[in-house]
């Protein structure tokens, strides 16, 4: 009977080990996908920063043009 119990315990341990292996693979996949999302988000943020910089420069240039042409509001 002790052989049966040992075999049963070993079988359960093997099943648990198999489940943990699958879990580890899924976790690694999720980490890789999150890293890719993070990299894409960083790229988007850099693009937005570049656009903001260009808009700031455009605003400065427009302000200078308005002052030269005396188009500023009297308020």
mmCIF file of the N, C-alpha and C atoms, coordinates in Angstrom:
data_MODEL
# 
_entry.id   MODEL 
# 
loop_
_atom_site.group_PDB 
_atom_site.id 
_atom_site.type_symbol 
_atom_site.label_atom_id 
_atom_site.label_alt_id 
_atom_site.label_comp_id 
_atom_site.label_asym_id 
_atom_site.label_entity_id 
_atom_site.label_seq_id 
_atom_site.pdbx_PDB_ins_code 
_atom_site.Cartn_x 
_atom_site.Cartn_y 
_atom_site.Cartn_z 
_atom_site.occupancy 
_atom_site.B_iso_or_equiv 
_atom_site.pdbx_formal_charge 
_atom_site.auth_seq_id 
_atom_site.auth_comp_id 
_atom_site.auth_asym_id 
_atom_site.auth_atom_id 
_atom_site.pdbx_PDB_model_num 
ATOM 1   N N  . UNK A 1 1  ? 0.811  -1.180 0.000   1.00 0.00 ? 1  UNK A N  1 
ATOM 2   C CA . UNK A 1 1  ? 0.000  0.000  0.000   1.00 0.00 ? 1  UNK A CA 1 
ATOM 3   C C  . UNK A 1 1  ? 0.864  1.257  0.000   1.00 0.00 ? 1  UNK A C  1 
ATOM 4   N N  . UNK A 1 2  ? 2.020  1.199  0.674   1.00 0.00 ? 2  UNK A N  1 
ATOM 5   C CA . UNK A 1 2  ? 2.865  2.386  0.712   1.00 0.00 ? 2  UNK A CA 1 
ATOM 6   C C  . UNK A 1 2  ? 3.391  2.736  -0.673  1.00 0.00 ? 2  UNK A C  1 
ATOM 7   N N  . UNK A 1 3  ? 3.577  1.736  -1.537  1.00 0.00 ? 3  UNK A N  1 
ATOM 8   C CA . UNK A 1 3  ? 3.992  1.995  -2.918  1.00 0.00 ? 3  UNK A CA 1 
ATOM 9   C C  . UNK A 1 3  ? 2.935  2.789  -3.667  1.00 0.00 ? 3  UNK A C  1 
ATOM 10  N N  . UNK A 1 4  ? 1.680  2.442  -3.444  1.00 0.00 ? 4  UNK A N  1 
ATOM 11  C CA . UNK A 1 4  ? 0.587  3.167  -4.088  1.00 0.00 ? 4  UNK A CA 1 
ATOM 12  C C  . UNK A 1 4  ? 0.535  4.615  -3.638  1.00 0.00 ? 4  UNK A C  1 
ATOM 13  N N  . UNK A 1 5  ? 0.733  4.840  -2.357  1.00 0.00 ? 5  UNK A N  1 
ATOM 14  C CA . UNK A 1 5  ? 0.715  6.201  -1.812  1.00 0.00 ? 5  UNK A CA 1 
ATOM 15  C C  . UNK A 1 5  ? 1.882  6.999  -2.388  1.00 0.00 ? 5  UNK A C  1 
ATOM 16  N N  . UNK A 1 6  ? 3.051  6.386  -2.445  1.00 0.00 ? 6  UNK A N  1 
ATOM 17  C CA . UNK A 1 6  ? 4.224  7.076  -2.993  1.00 0.00 ? 6  UNK A CA 1 
ATOM 18  C C  . UNK A 1 6  ? 4.010  7.413  -4.466  1.00 0.00 ? 6  UNK A C  1 
ATOM 19  N N  . UNK A 1 7  ? 3.460  6.462  -5.217  1.00 0.00 ? 7  UNK A N  1 
ATOM 20  C CA . UNK A 1 7  ? 3.183  6.713  -6.628  1.00 0.00 ? 7  UNK A CA 1 
ATOM 21  C C  . UNK A 1 7  ? 2.160  7.834  -6.806  1.00 0.00 ? 7  UNK A C  1 
ATOM 22  N N  . UNK A 1 8  ? 1.156  7.836  -5.964  1.00 0.00 ? 8  UNK A N  1 
ATOM 23  C CA . UNK A 1 8  ? 0.122  8.865  -6.023  1.00 0.00 ? 8  UNK A CA 1 
ATOM 24  C C  . UNK A 1 8  ? 0.720  10.245 -5.711  1.00 0.00 ? 8  UNK A C  1 
ATOM 25  N N  . UNK A 1 9  ? 1.547  10.309 -4.701  1.00 0.00 ? 9  UNK A N  1 
ATOM 26  C CA . UNK A 1 9  ? 2.198  11.576 -4.333  1.00 0.00 ? 9  UNK A CA 1 
ATOM 27  C C  . UNK A 1 9  ? 3.115  12.036 -5.462  1.00 0.00 ? 9  UNK A C  1 
ATOM 28  N N  . UNK A 1 10 ? 3.890  11.113 -6.019  1.00 0.00 ? 10 UNK A N  1 
ATOM 29  C CA . UNK A 1 10 ? 4.769  11.465 -7.126  1.00 0.00 ? 10 UNK A CA 1 
ATOM 30  C C  . UNK A 1 10 ? 3.982  11.966 -8.333  1.00 0.00 ? 10 UNK A C  1 
ATOM 31  N N  . UNK A 1 11 ? 2.865  11.323 -8.612  1.00 0.00 ? 11 UNK A N  1 
ATOM 32  C CA . UNK A 1 11 ? 2.026  11.747 -9.738  1.00 0.00 ? 11 UNK A CA 1 
ATOM 33  C C  . UNK A 1 11 ? 1.486  13.161 -9.512  1.00 0.00 ? 11 UNK A C  1 
ATOM 34  N N  . UNK A 1 12 ? 1.058  13.450 -8.312  1.00 0.00 ? 12 UNK A N  1 
ATOM 35  C CA . UNK A 1 12 ? 0.577  14.803 -7.995  1.00 0.00 ? 12 UNK A CA 1 
ATOM 36  C C  . UNK A 1 12 ? 1.706  15.827 -8.105  1.00 0.00 ? 12 UNK A C  1 
ATOM 37  N N  . UNK A 1 13 ? 2.855  15.448 -7.630  1.00 0.00 ? 13 UNK A N  1 
ATOM 38  C CA . UNK A 1 13 ? 4.002  16.364 -7.725  1.00 0.00 ? 13 UNK A CA 1 
ATOM 39  C C  . UNK A 1 13 ? 4.372  16.633 -9.187  1.00 0.00 ? 13 UNK A C  1 
ATOM 40  N N  . UNK A 1 14 ? 4.313  15.627 -10.019 1.00 0.00 ? 14 UNK A N  1 
ATOM 41  C CA . UNK A 1 14 ? 4.607  15.797 -11.451 1.00 0.00 ? 14 UNK A CA 1 
ATOM 42  C C  . UNK A 1 14 ? 3.585  16.732 -12.107 1.00 0.00 ? 14 UNK A C  1 
ATOM 43  N N  . UNK A 1 15 ? 2.328  16.552 -11.757 1.00 0.00 ? 15 UNK A N  1 
ATOM 44  C CA . UNK A 1 15 ? 1.282  17.422 -12.312 1.00 0.00 ? 15 UNK A CA 1 
ATOM 45  C C  . UNK A 1 15 ? 1.496  18.878 -11.865 1.00 0.00 ? 15 UNK A C  1 
ATOM 46  N N  . UNK A 1 16 ? 1.806  19.038 -10.595 1.00 0.00 ? 16 UNK A N  1 
ATOM 47  C CA . UNK A 1 16 ? 2.069  20.394 -10.087 1.00 0.00 ? 16 UNK A CA 1 
ATOM 48  C C  . UNK A 1 16 ? 3.273  21.011 -10.793 1.00 0.00 ? 16 UNK A C  1 
ATOM 49  N N  . UNK A 1 17 ? 4.300  20.221 -10.975 1.00 0.00 ? 17 UNK A N  1 
ATOM 50  C CA . UNK A 1 17 ? 5.504  20.701 -11.651 1.00 0.00 ? 17 UNK A CA 1 
ATOM 51  C C  . UNK A 1 17 ? 5.182  21.124 -13.083 1.00 0.00 ? 17 UNK A C  1 
ATOM 52  N N  . UNK A 1 18 ? 4.361  20.350 -13.757 1.00 0.00 ? 18 UNK A N  1 
ATOM 53  C CA . UNK A 1 18 ? 3.963  20.664 -15.123 1.00 0.00 ? 18 UNK A CA 1 
ATOM 54  C C  . UNK A 1 18 ? 3.168  21.970 -15.166 1.00 0.00 ? 18 UNK A C  1 
ATOM 55  N N  . UNK A 1 19 ? 2.269  22.151 -14.221 1.00 0.00 ? 19 UNK A N  1 
ATOM 56  C CA . UNK A 1 19 ? 1.488  23.378 -14.152 1.00 0.00 ? 19 UNK A CA 1 
ATOM 57  C C  . UNK A 1 19 ? 2.387  24.589 -13.876 1.00 0.00 ? 19 UNK A C  1 
ATOM 58  N N  . UNK A 1 20 ? 3.336  24.430 -12.987 1.00 0.00 ? 20 UNK A N  1 
ATOM 59  C CA . UNK A 1 20 ? 4.256  25.532 -12.694 1.00 0.00 ? 20 UNK A CA 1 
ATOM 60  C C  . UNK A 1 20 ? 5.109  25.882 -13.906 1.00 0.00 ? 20 UNK A C  1 
ATOM 61  N N  . UNK A 1 21 ? 5.516  24.873 -14.660 1.00 0.00 ? 21 UNK A N  1 
ATOM 62  C CA . UNK A 1 21 ? 6.278  25.128 -15.889 1.00 0.00 ? 21 UNK A CA 1 
ATOM 63  C C  . UNK A 1 21 ? 5.454  25.954 -16.876 1.00 0.00 ? 21 UNK A C  1 
ATOM 64  N N  . UNK A 1 22 ? 4.180  25.571 -17.060 1.00 0.00 ? 22 UNK A N  1 
ATOM 65  C CA . UNK A 1 22 ? 3.300  26.322 -17.955 1.00 0.00 ? 22 UNK A CA 1 
ATOM 66  C C  . UNK A 1 22 ? 3.101  27.748 -17.440 1.00 0.00 ? 22 UNK A C  1 
ATOM 67  N N  . UNK A 1 23 ? 2.934  27.882 -16.148 1.00 0.00 ? 23 UNK A N  1 
ATOM 68  C CA . UNK A 1 23 ? 2.753  29.199 -15.542 1.00 0.00 ? 23 UNK A CA 1 
ATOM 69  C C  . UNK A 1 23 ? 3.983  30.078 -15.773 1.00 0.00 ? 23 UNK A C  1 
ATOM 70  N N  . UNK A 1 24 ? 5.166  29.504 -15.618 1.00 0.00 ? 24 UNK A N  1 
ATOM 71  C CA . UNK A 1 24 ? 6.399  30.261 -15.847 1.00 0.00 ? 24 UNK A CA 1 
ATOM 72  C C  . UNK A 1 24 ? 6.502  30.730 -17.290 1.00 0.00 ? 24 UNK A C  1 
ATOM 73  N N  . UNK A 1 25 ? 6.145  29.870 -18.236 1.00 0.00 ? 25 UNK A N  1 
ATOM 74  C CA . UNK A 1 25 ? 6.182  30.251 -19.653 1.00 0.00 ? 25 UNK A CA 1 
ATOM 75  C C  . UNK A 1 25 ? 5.198  31.384 -19.939 1.00 0.00 ? 25 UNK A C  1 
ATOM 76  N N  . UNK A 1 26 ? 4.005  31.283 -19.389 1.00 0.00 ? 26 UNK A N  1 
ATOM 77  C CA . UNK A 1 26 ? 3.010  32.340 -19.578 1.00 0.00 ? 26 UNK A CA 1 
ATOM 78  C C  . UNK A 1 26 ? 3.481  33.650 -18.946 1.00 0.00 ? 26 UNK A C  1 
ATOM 79  N N  . UNK A 1 27 ? 4.088  33.552 -17.793 1.00 0.00 ? 27 UNK A N  1 
ATOM 80  C CA . UNK A 1 27 ? 4.589  34.746 -17.112 1.00 0.00 ? 27 UNK A CA 1 
ATOM 81  C C  . UNK A 1 27 ? 5.704  35.401 -17.923 1.00 0.00 ? 27 UNK A C  1 
ATOM 82  N N  . UNK A 1 28 ? 6.595  34.616 -18.502 1.00 0.00 ? 28 UNK A N  1 
ATOM 83  C CA . UNK A 1 28 ? 7.660  35.168 -19.338 1.00 0.00 ? 28 UNK A CA 1 
ATOM 84  C C  . UNK A 1 28 ? 7.073  35.849 -20.570 1.00 0.00 ? 28 UNK A C  1 
ATOM 85  N N  . UNK A 1 29 ? 6.037  35.246 -21.162 1.00 0.00 ? 29 UNK A N  1 
ATOM 86  C CA . UNK A 1 29 ? 5.378  35.840 -22.322 1.00 0.00 ? 29 UNK A CA 1 
ATOM 87  C C  . UNK A 1 29 ? 4.756  37.188 -21.943 1.00 0.00 ? 29 UNK A C  1 
ATOM 88  N N  . UNK A 1 30 ? 4.096  37.239 -20.813 1.00 0.00 ? 30 UNK A N  1 
ATOM 89  C CA . UNK A 1 30 ? 3.480  38.485 -20.356 1.00 0.00 ? 30 UNK A CA 1 
ATOM 90  C C  . UNK A 1 30 ? 4.542  39.553 -20.121 1.00 0.00 ? 30 UNK A C  1 
ATOM 91  N N  . UNK A 1 31 ? 5.660  39.183 -19.518 1.00 0.00 ? 31 UNK A N  1 
ATOM 92  C CA . UNK A 1 31 ? 6.736  40.140 -19.282 1.00 0.00 ? 31 UNK A CA 1 
ATOM 93  C C  . UNK A 1 31 ? 7.284  40.693 -20.597 1.00 0.00 ? 31 UNK A C  1 
ATOM 94  N N  . UNK A 1 32 ? 7.456  39.826 -21.584 1.00 0.00 ? 32 UNK A N  1 
ATOM 95  C CA . UNK A 1 32 ? 7.969  40.268 -22.881 1.00 0.00 ? 32 UNK A CA 1 
ATOM 96  C C  . UNK A 1 32 ? 6.981  41.219 -23.543 1.00 0.00 ? 32 UNK A C  1 
ATOM 97  N N  . UNK A 1 33 ? 5.706  40.892 -23.470 1.00 0.00 ? 33 UNK A N  1 
ATOM 98  C CA . UNK A 1 33 ? 4.693  41.753 -24.072 1.00 0.00 ? 33 UNK A CA 1 
ATOM 99  C C  . UNK A 1 33 ? 4.617  43.101 -23.348 1.00 0.00 ? 33 UNK A C  1 
ATOM 100 N N  . UNK A 1 34 ? 4.717  43.102 -22.034 1.00 0.00 ? 34 UNK A N  1 
ATOM 101 C CA . UNK A 1 34 ? 4.706  44.362 -21.286 1.00 0.00 ? 34 UNK A CA 1 
ATOM 102 C C  . UNK A 1 34 ? 5.934  45.210 -21.616 1.00 0.00 ? 34 UNK A C  1 
ATOM 103 N N  . UNK A 1 35 ? 7.060  44.564 -21.814 1.00 0.00 ? 35 UNK A N  1 
ATOM 104 C CA . UNK A 1 35 ? 8.271  45.289 -22.207 1.00 0.00 ? 35 UNK A CA 1 
ATOM 105 C C  . UNK A 1 35 ? 8.065  45.935 -23.572 1.00 0.00 ? 35 UNK A C  1 
ATOM 106 N N  . UNK A 1 36 ? 7.450  45.221 -24.497 1.00 0.00 ? 36 UNK A N  1 
ATOM 107 C CA . UNK A 1 36 ? 7.179  45.783 -25.823 1.00 0.00 ? 36 UNK A CA 1 
ATOM 108 C C  . UNK A 1 36 ? 6.222  46.965 -25.726 1.00 0.00 ? 36 UNK A C  1 
ATOM 109 N N  . UNK A 1 37 ? 5.195  46.841 -24.910 1.00 0.00 ? 37 UNK A N  1 
ATOM 110 C CA . UNK A 1 37 ? 4.250  47.948 -24.720 1.00 0.00 ? 37 UNK A CA 1 
ATOM 111 C C  . UNK A 1 37 ? 4.968  49.151 -24.115 1.00 0.00 ? 37 UNK A C  1 
ATOM 112 N N  . UNK A 1 38 ? 5.819  48.907 -23.143 1.00 0.00 ? 38 UNK A N  1 
ATOM 113 C CA . UNK A 1 38 ? 6.580  49.986 -22.503 1.00 0.00 ? 38 UNK A CA 1 
ATOM 114 C C  . UNK A 1 38 ? 7.487  50.690 -23.515 1.00 0.00 ? 38 UNK A C  1 
ATOM 115 N N  . UNK A 1 39 ? 8.143  49.924 -24.376 1.00 0.00 ? 39 UNK A N  1 
ATOM 116 C CA . UNK A 1 39 ? 9.012  50.518 -25.389 1.00 0.00 ? 39 UNK A CA 1 
ATOM 117 C C  . UNK A 1 39 ? 8.210  51.360 -26.381 1.00 0.00 ? 39 UNK A C  1 
ATOM 118 N N  . UNK A 1 40 ? 7.052  50.849 -26.802 1.00 0.00 ? 40 UNK A N  1 
ATOM 119 C CA . UNK A 1 40 ? 6.213  51.609 -27.722 1.00 0.00 ? 40 UNK A CA 1 
ATOM 120 C C  . UNK A 1 40 ? 5.705  52.893 -27.065 1.00 0.00 ? 40 UNK A C  1 
ATOM 121 N N  . UNK A 1 41 ? 5.315  52.790 -25.813 1.00 0.00 ? 41 UNK A N  1 
ATOM 122 C CA . UNK A 1 41 ? 4.834  53.961 -25.091 1.00 0.00 ? 41 UNK A CA 1 
ATOM 123 C C  . UNK A 1 41 ? 5.937  54.999 -24.948 1.00 0.00 ? 41 UNK A C  1 
ATOM 124 N N  . UNK A 1 42 ? 7.150  54.554 -24.698 1.00 0.00 ? 42 UNK A N  1 
ATOM 125 C CA . UNK A 1 42 ? 8.285  55.480 -24.614 1.00 0.00 ? 42 UNK A CA 1 
ATOM 126 C C  . UNK A 1 42 ? 8.491  56.196 -25.944 1.00 0.00 ? 42 UNK A C  1 
ATOM 127 N N  . UNK A 1 43 ? 8.368  55.466 -27.037 1.00 0.00 ? 43 UNK A N  1 
ATOM 128 C CA . UNK A 1 43 ? 8.495  56.079 -28.357 1.00 0.00 ? 43 UNK A CA 1 
ATOM 129 C C  . UNK A 1 43 ? 7.413  57.108 -28.611 1.00 0.00 ? 43 UNK A C  1 
ATOM 130 N N  . UNK A 1 44 ? 6.202  56.797 -28.200 1.00 0.00 ? 44 UNK A N  1 
ATOM 131 C CA . UNK A 1 44 ? 5.102  57.749 -28.366 1.00 0.00 ? 44 UNK A CA 1 
ATOM 132 C C  . UNK A 1 44 ? 5.355  58.999 -27.534 1.00 0.00 ? 44 UNK A C  1 
ATOM 133 N N  . UNK A 1 45 ? 5.823  58.818 -26.310 1.00 0.00 ? 45 UNK A N  1 
ATOM 134 C CA . UNK A 1 45 ? 6.094  59.966 -25.442 1.00 0.00 ? 45 UNK A CA 1 
ATOM 135 C C  . UNK A 1 45 ? 7.190  60.853 -26.027 1.00 0.00 ? 45 UNK A C  1 
ATOM 136 N N  . UNK A 1 46 ? 8.201  60.244 -26.631 1.00 0.00 ? 46 UNK A N  1 
ATOM 137 C CA . UNK A 1 46 ? 9.259  61.025 -27.257 1.00 0.00 ? 46 UNK A CA 1 
ATOM 138 C C  . UNK A 1 46 ? 8.709  61.801 -28.444 1.00 0.00 ? 46 UNK A C  1 
ATOM 139 N N  . UNK A 1 47 ? 7.811  61.192 -29.208 1.00 0.00 ? 47 UNK A N  1 
ATOM 140 C CA . UNK A 1 47 ? 7.193  61.876 -30.343 1.00 0.00 ? 47 UNK A CA 1 
ATOM 141 C C  . UNK A 1 47 ? 6.351  63.056 -29.878 1.00 0.00 ? 47 UNK A C  1 
ATOM 142 N N  . UNK A 1 48 ? 5.600  62.849 -28.823 1.00 0.00 ? 48 UNK A N  1 
ATOM 143 C CA . UNK A 1 48 ? 4.772  63.931 -28.281 1.00 0.00 ? 48 UNK A CA 1 
ATOM 144 C C  . UNK A 1 48 ? 5.659  65.074 -27.787 1.00 0.00 ? 48 UNK A C  1 
ATOM 145 N N  . UNK A 1 49 ? 6.769  64.738 -27.134 1.00 0.00 ? 49 UNK A N  1 
ATOM 146 C CA . UNK A 1 49 ? 7.688  65.778 -26.664 1.00 0.00 ? 49 UNK A CA 1 
ATOM 147 C C  . UNK A 1 49 ? 8.251  66.558 -27.848 1.00 0.00 ? 49 UNK A C  1 
ATOM 148 N N  . UNK A 1 50 ? 8.583  65.872 -28.927 1.00 0.00 ? 50 UNK A N  1 
ATOM 149 C CA . UNK A 1 50 ? 9.086  66.544 -30.123 1.00 0.00 ? 50 UNK A CA 1 
ATOM 150 C C  . UNK A 1 50 ? 8.046  67.466 -30.737 1.00 0.00 ? 50 UNK A C  1 
ATOM 151 N N  . UNK A 1 51 ? 6.807  67.010 -30.773 1.00 0.00 ? 51 UNK A N  1 
ATOM 152 C CA . UNK A 1 51 ? 5.718  67.834 -31.317 1.00 0.00 ? 51 UNK A CA 1 
ATOM 153 C C  . UNK A 1 51 ? 5.511  69.060 -30.435 1.00 0.00 ? 51 UNK A C  1 
ATOM 154 N N  . UNK A 1 52 ? 5.530  68.869 -29.119 1.00 0.00 ? 52 UNK A N  1 
ATOM 155 C CA . UNK A 1 52 ? 5.375  70.009 -28.208 1.00 0.00 ? 52 UNK A CA 1 
ATOM 156 C C  . UNK A 1 52 ? 6.493  71.022 -28.401 1.00 0.00 ? 52 UNK A C  1 
ATOM 157 N N  . UNK A 1 53 ? 7.702  70.551 -28.607 1.00 0.00 ? 53 UNK A N  1 
ATOM 158 C CA . UNK A 1 53 ? 8.841  71.444 -28.825 1.00 0.00 ? 53 UNK A CA 1 
ATOM 159 C C  . UNK A 1 53 ? 8.641  72.254 -30.099 1.00 0.00 ? 53 UNK A C  1 
ATOM 160 N N  . UNK A 1 54 ? 8.205  71.586 -31.156 1.00 0.00 ? 54 UNK A N  1 
ATOM 161 C CA . UNK A 1 54 ? 7.967  72.285 -32.424 1.00 0.00 ? 54 UNK A CA 1 
ATOM 162 C C  . UNK A 1 54 ? 6.839  73.303 -32.291 1.00 0.00 ? 54 UNK A C  1 
ATOM 163 N N  . UNK A 1 55 ? 5.786  72.952 -31.559 1.00 0.00 ? 55 UNK A N  1 
ATOM 164 C CA . UNK A 1 55 ? 4.681  73.896 -31.345 1.00 0.00 ? 55 UNK A CA 1 
ATOM 165 C C  . UNK A 1 55 ? 5.135  75.112 -30.544 1.00 0.00 ? 55 UNK A C  1 
ATOM 166 N N  . UNK A 1 56 ? 5.982  74.882 -29.553 1.00 0.00 ? 56 UNK A N  1 
ATOM 167 C CA . UNK A 1 56 ? 6.515  76.002 -28.771 1.00 0.00 ? 56 UNK A CA 1 
ATOM 168 C C  . UNK A 1 56 ? 7.315  76.953 -29.664 1.00 0.00 ? 56 UNK A C  1 
ATOM 169 N N  . UNK A 1 57 ? 8.154  76.398 -30.523 1.00 0.00 ? 57 UNK A N  1 
ATOM 170 C CA . UNK A 1 57 ? 8.940  77.241 -31.423 1.00 0.00 ? 57 UNK A CA 1 
ATOM 171 C C  . UNK A 1 57 ? 8.041  77.991 -32.395 1.00 0.00 ? 57 UNK A C  1 
ATOM 172 N N  . UNK A 1 58 ? 7.012  77.322 -32.887 1.00 0.00 ? 58 UNK A N  1 
ATOM 173 C CA . UNK A 1 58 ? 6.068  77.967 -33.799 1.00 0.00 ? 58 UNK A CA 1 
ATOM 174 C C  . UNK A 1 58 ? 5.339  79.116 -33.100 1.00 0.00 ? 58 UNK A C  1 
ATOM 175 N N  . UNK A 1 59 ? 4.974  78.890 -31.852 1.00 0.00 ? 59 UNK A N  1 
ATOM 176 C CA . UNK A 1 59 ? 4.307  79.938 -31.076 1.00 0.00 ? 59 UNK A CA 1 
ATOM 177 C C  . UNK A 1 59 ? 5.228  81.145 -30.885 1.00 0.00 ? 59 UNK A C  1 
ATOM 178 N N  . UNK A 1 60 ? 6.497  80.894 -30.603 1.00 0.00 ? 60 UNK A N  1 
ATOM 179 C CA . UNK A 1 60 ? 7.457  81.996 -30.461 1.00 0.00 ? 60 UNK A CA 1 
ATOM 180 C C  . UNK A 1 60 ? 7.595  82.771 -31.766 1.00 0.00 ? 60 UNK A C  1 
ATOM 181 N N  . UNK A 1 61 ? 7.712  82.065 -32.864 1.00 0.00 ? 61 UNK A N  1 
ATOM 182 C CA . UNK A 1 61 ? 7.855  82.721 -34.171 1.00 0.00 ? 61 UNK A CA 1 
ATOM 183 C C  . UNK A 1 61 ? 6.608  83.536 -34.514 1.00 0.00 ? 61 UNK A C  1 
ATOM 184 N N  . UNK A 1 62 ? 5.433  82.964 -34.241 1.00 0.00 ? 62 UNK A N  1 
ATOM 185 C CA . UNK A 1 62 ? 4.190  83.678 -34.505 1.00 0.00 ? 62 UNK A CA 1 
ATOM 186 C C  . UNK A 1 62 ? 4.110  84.943 -33.650 1.00 0.00 ? 62 UNK A C  1 
ATOM 187 N N  . UNK A 1 63 ? 4.526  84.842 -32.411 1.00 0.00 ? 63 UNK A N  1 
ATOM 188 C CA . UNK A 1 63 ? 4.532  86.012 -31.523 1.00 0.00 ? 63 UNK A CA 1 
ATOM 189 C C  . UNK A 1 63 ? 5.441  87.114 -32.051 1.00 0.00 ? 63 UNK A C  1 
ATOM 190 N N  . UNK A 1 64 ? 6.613  86.742 -32.544 1.00 0.00 ? 64 UNK A N  1 
ATOM 191 C CA . UNK A 1 64 ? 7.529  87.744 -33.099 1.00 0.00 ? 64 UNK A CA 1 
ATOM 192 C C  . UNK A 1 64 ? 6.933  88.409 -34.335 1.00 0.00 ? 64 UNK A C  1 
ATOM 193 N N  . UNK A 1 65 ? 6.301  87.592 -35.183 1.00 0.00 ? 65 UNK A N  1 
ATOM 194 C CA . UNK A 1 65 ? 5.673  88.145 -36.391 1.00 0.00 ? 65 UNK A CA 1 
ATOM 195 C C  . UNK A 1 65 ? 4.559  89.120 -36.007 1.00 0.00 ? 65 UNK A C  1 
ATOM 196 N N  . UNK A 1 66 ? 3.736  88.739 -35.032 1.00 0.00 ? 66 UNK A N  1 
ATOM 197 C CA . UNK A 1 66 ? 2.654  89.622 -34.597 1.00 0.00 ? 66 UNK A CA 1 
ATOM 198 C C  . UNK A 1 66 ? 3.194  90.928 -34.041 1.00 0.00 ? 66 UNK A C  1 
ATOM 199 N N  . UNK A 1 67 ? 4.276  90.862 -33.267 1.00 0.00 ? 67 UNK A N  1 
ATOM 200 C CA . UNK A 1 67 ? 4.862  92.091 -32.702 1.00 0.00 ? 67 UNK A CA 1 
ATOM 201 C C  . UNK A 1 67 ? 5.434  92.971 -33.805 1.00 0.00 ? 67 UNK A C  1 
ATOM 202 N N  . UNK A 1 68 ? 6.113  92.376 -34.774 1.00 0.00 ? 68 UNK A N  1 
ATOM 203 C CA . UNK A 1 68 ? 6.685  93.165 -35.880 1.00 0.00 ? 68 UNK A CA 1 
ATOM 204 C C  . UNK A 1 68 ? 5.605  93.844 -36.709 1.00 0.00 ? 68 UNK A C  1 
ATOM 205 N N  . UNK A 1 69 ? 4.498  93.140 -36.906 1.00 0.00 ? 69 UNK A N  1 
ATOM 206 C CA . UNK A 1 69 ? 3.418  93.703 -37.706 1.00 0.00 ? 69 UNK A CA 1 
ATOM 207 C C  . UNK A 1 69 ? 2.425  94.508 -36.857 1.00 0.00 ? 69 UNK A C  1 
ATOM 208 N N  . UNK A 1 70 ? 2.732  94.602 -35.566 1.00 0.00 ? 70 UNK A N  1 
ATOM 209 C CA . UNK A 1 70 ? 1.887  95.330 -34.618 1.00 0.00 ? 70 UNK A CA 1 
ATOM 210 C C  . UNK A 1 70 ? 0.456  94.780 -34.640 1.00 0.00 ? 70 UNK A C  1 
ATOM 211 N N  . UNK A 1 71 ? 0.364  93.449 -34.583 1.00 0.00 ? 71 UNK A N  1 
ATOM 212 C CA . UNK A 1 71 ? -0.937 92.786 -34.613 1.00 0.00 ? 71 UNK A CA 1 
ATOM 213 C C  . UNK A 1 71 ? -1.391 92.313 -33.229 1.00 0.00 ? 71 UNK A C  1 
ATOM 214 N N  . UNK A 1 72 ? -0.660 92.646 -32.206 1.00 0.00 ? 72 UNK A N  1 
ATOM 215 C CA . UNK A 1 72 ? -1.017 92.193 -30.866 1.00 0.00 ? 72 UNK A CA 1 
ATOM 216 C C  . UNK A 1 72 ? -2.226 92.938 -30.352 1.00 0.00 ? 72 UNK A C  1 
ATOM 217 N N  . UNK A 1 73 ? -3.015 92.275 -29.512 1.00 0.00 ? 73 UNK A N  1 
ATOM 218 C CA . UNK A 1 73 ? -4.206 92.897 -28.937 1.00 0.00 ? 73 UNK A CA 1 
ATOM 219 C C  . UNK A 1 73 ? -3.798 93.998 -27.970 1.00 0.00 ? 73 UNK A C  1 
ATOM 220 N N  . UNK A 1 74 ? -4.625 94.998 -27.848 1.00 0.00 ? 74 UNK A N  1 
ATOM 221 C CA . UNK A 1 74 ? -4.368 96.118 -26.946 1.00 0.00 ? 74 UNK A CA 1 
ATOM 222 C C  . UNK A 1 74 ? -4.763 95.791 -25.520 1.00 0.00 ? 74 UNK A C  1 
ATOM 223 N N  . UNK A 1 75 ? -5.336 94.636 -25.278 1.00 0.00 ? 75 UNK A N  1 
ATOM 224 C CA . UNK A 1 75 ? -5.803 94.273 -23.921 1.00 0.00 ? 75 UNK A CA 1 
ATOM 225 C C  . UNK A 1 75 ? -4.664 94.219 -23.001 1.00 0.00 ? 75 UNK A C  1 
# 
